[in-house]
Amino acid sequence: MASNEAALASIDSNLDASVARLFDLLCIPSVSTDSQFKGDCLRAAQWLEAELKGIGFDASVRPTAGHPMVVAHAKAVREDAPHVLFYGHYDVQPVDPLNLWETDPFAPRLVDAPGGKQIVARGASDDKGQLMTFVEACRAMLGHGGLPCHVTILFEGEEECGSSSLPAFLKANKQELQADIALVCDTNMWDTKTPAITTMLRGLVFQEVVIRAASRDLHSGMFGGPAANPIRILSRILAGLHDDNGHVTLPGFYDGVAELPADIAAQWKALPFDAAKFLGDVGLSVPAGEKGRSVLEQIWSRPTCEMNGIIGGYTGEGAKTVLPAEARAKVSFRLVGTQDPGKIVASFQKYVSSLVPADCHAEFISHGASPALQLPFTSKQLTQARAGLQSEWGRDTVLVGSGGSIPIIGQFKNELGLDSLMVGFALESDKIHSPNEKYELSSFHGGMRSWVRVLDALAG
């Protein structure tokens, strides 16, 4: 479309102005978890409201029990165009430890680096730089022919501190936030020149188990032998959760776990991923998960069971010969496919309870349970967005998984009935949540151009 060629040219010629606007937003210390920055979070929301109004959106700051949301709407050139909901967050992580920053984290700067120029500031990559790629793309399109899709924007101010206000906000504004697809720009490219769409997110079940035995801690010389030891009981239970091949032994655990489609498996196998370096960077060398599965499969498309903490008895300096009255462990399960979190919880608790001796008992504490999410590989919007990214970067768009979980994706699905396209332009090297966070200028520039291409592709 000629109008979009004009929008792309506008992005190129006005790059300095776009960077300047991003710098204005980065200067606002919108740290959501620290109450002393509450006013700055409001200021960031108001800044975004003003920018969106200035380019033609109907935008407003919406109060919540916590930090405000920003909601904005703009219509497409064609009334029958599809409708997208774009999500980003304007809040940022704390900057500690401050002494490790080379300069003021809220004084953004453009620095020269071996791979090109970098924008350095807290929030440069997570998520202000990312959300501004979309805002600037909309600015260019609205100034040169209009939007190819109807656009609703939702900017949140609590993502970095748990999104406590988001579920109620989505429920209360369900009708206003309806769209055909959600676009989430809080993920990575494969590398600096290869675009990616995250299509799979693992779910999470987190259980804490407490094994209790005697009514008090006991002297191991007086009671060692006849008295039950919760640490020994718990250790045996945890050790039995995996077999020698790395498979999880819980009955029914793999129900709902499907094999990858052949073309996706082939694409992953062809990716330039160095498993030895991935492990070597953290001082390891031998993959410890399911035998016969690649490292990428293990972290993107396979379920796991991991022990995240274990404690019992005396853990201070020196020796204390004690049999503890209790021992506890924190155990998490990453889920894929259609695994049922409720069934996983029930299976785990039944397994543990079956191995607890008669004069001991187990207590379970839940720390959350959410299912995995996967965009269908045959999705029309996925095919369109993939083609739009390829037209910008000149490379096949990689469909990747995520070993972690992004709660907003599940909330969009559960509350709004929306699938999400997770298209981001960050890099693993961006040091998000760490000192000297950066965002590649090429990511910012390419991200703006990419959204023009993607919205055009989604419009058909």
Salt bridges, closest charged atoms under 4 A:
ASP12 OD1 - HIS445 NE2 2.71
ASP12 OD2 - ARG449 NH1 2.89
ASP40 OD1 - ARG43 NH2 2.89
GLU49 OE2 - LYS53 NZ 3.50
GLU51 OE1 - ARG139 NH2 2.70
ASP80 OD1 - ARG78 NE 2.91
ASP91 OD1 - HIS89 ND1 3.06
GLU102 OE1 - ARG109 NH2 3.12
ASP112 OD1 - LYS117 NZ 2.70
ASP126 OD1 - HIS89 NE2 3.09
ASP126 OD2 - HIS433 NE2 3.02
GLU136 OE1 - ARG21 NH2 2.84
GLU136 OE1 - ARG139 NE 3.23
GLU159 OE1 - HIS89 NE2 3.30
GLU160 OE2 - HIS89 NE2 3.98
GLU160 OE1 - HIS433 NE2 3.31
GLU176 OE2 - ARG62 NH2 2.74
GLU176 OE2 - HIS73 NE2 2.67
ASP186 OD2 - HIS89 NE2 3.41
GLU208 OE2 - ARG328 NH1 2.93
GLU208 OE1 - LYS330 NZ 2.91
GLU208 OE1 - HIS367 NE2 2.80
ASP243 OD2 - HIS247 ND1 3.61
GLU259 OE2 - ARG293 NH2 2.74
ASP281 OD2 - LYS277 NZ 2.89
GLU290 OE2 - HIS247 NE2 3.78
GLU290 OE1 - ARG302 NE 2.88
GLU297 OE2 - ARG293 NH1 3.30
GLU326 OE1 - ARG212 NE 3.04
GLU326 OE2 - ARG328 NH2 3.01
GLU363 OE1 - ARG212 NH1 2.41
GLU392 OE2 - ARG449 NE 2.80
GLU392 OE1 - ARG453 NE 3.00
GLU415 OE2 - LYS171 NZ 3.45
ASP419 OD1 - LYS413 NZ 2.93
ASP430 OD1 - LYS438 NZ 2.79
GLU437 OE1 - ARG122 NH1 2.81
GLU440 OE2 - LYS438 NZ 2.57
